[in-house]
């Protein structure tokens, strides 16, 4: 269970790091979907996963709203930091 969750957390982190912060960025969309969709073999109450999902959604909203680049970059860093915490907790 932890190994699968670790793989997902790593995938989300890698996708976030590779994203280009474009409204139609497929990597950001995939990161959001992976972080938000609990799988049957993962505990449904995972605060780190939920925090990462929320951080990604906040980032996506910022991009969609055409927020200031400095704000979007700060939200991007926050989403990456959240994904790192999630991954480190599973390592």
N, C-alpha and C positions, 0 to 999 in steps of 0.2 A: 504494500500500500504506500509506504513512504517512498520507495524507489520510483514508483509511477508518478507520484506527486512531485518528486524532485525533478524528474524528466520534464514535466509540464512547466514547473517554475523556471528551469533552465531555458526551455524553449521560449517562454514569454520574455525572459530577460534578453535573450539573443535577438528576438524580434524587435523589442523596444530599442535596443542599441543600434539596430540596422535601419530603423524607420527614418523616413525623411520629413516627417511632420507635415505631410500634404493631406488635404481633406480626403483624398481617394487612395491613400497609402494602404496597399493590401497587407503589409506587414503589421501595421498598427491595428487594422481590422482583425487580423488573425490573433494578435496578442490579446485583444479585448475578448474575443470569443473563447480563447483558451483559458483565460483567467476567470471568466465569468461562468463557464459551464462546468459545474461539478460532475465528475464522472462517478459511476456507480461504486467504484472501489476507492473513492476518496471521501474522507469524512466531510459531511455537508457543512459543518460549523468550523470553518478554518478562517480565523481572523486575518491572518497574513494574506491569504488568497483574496479575501474580501477587500482588504485594504488596497491590494494591488489592482484589483478590478475597478474599484472606485477611482483610484489615481489615473488609470488609463481612460476611463470614461470622462473624467474632468479634463484631461488633456485633449481628448477628442472634441469635447464641447468648446474648448478654448480655440482649437484650430478652426472648427466650423464657424465660430463667431468672429473669426479674424482678429483675435486679441493681439495685443502688442507682442512683437517677437520676443522681447525679454521675458514677458509673462509666460508665453508658451514654452520657451526654453527652460524656465524654472519648473514648470509643471512636468516637462519631459524628464528633467533630472530627478524630480520627486517620484515619478512613476518608476524610473530605473532603480532608484534607491529602495523603493518598496519591493520591487521584484527581487532585488539582491537580498533583502531581509528574509523574504519568503524562501529563497533558495538556500541561504545560509542556515536557516532553521531546520531544513530538511537534510543537511549534509552531515 
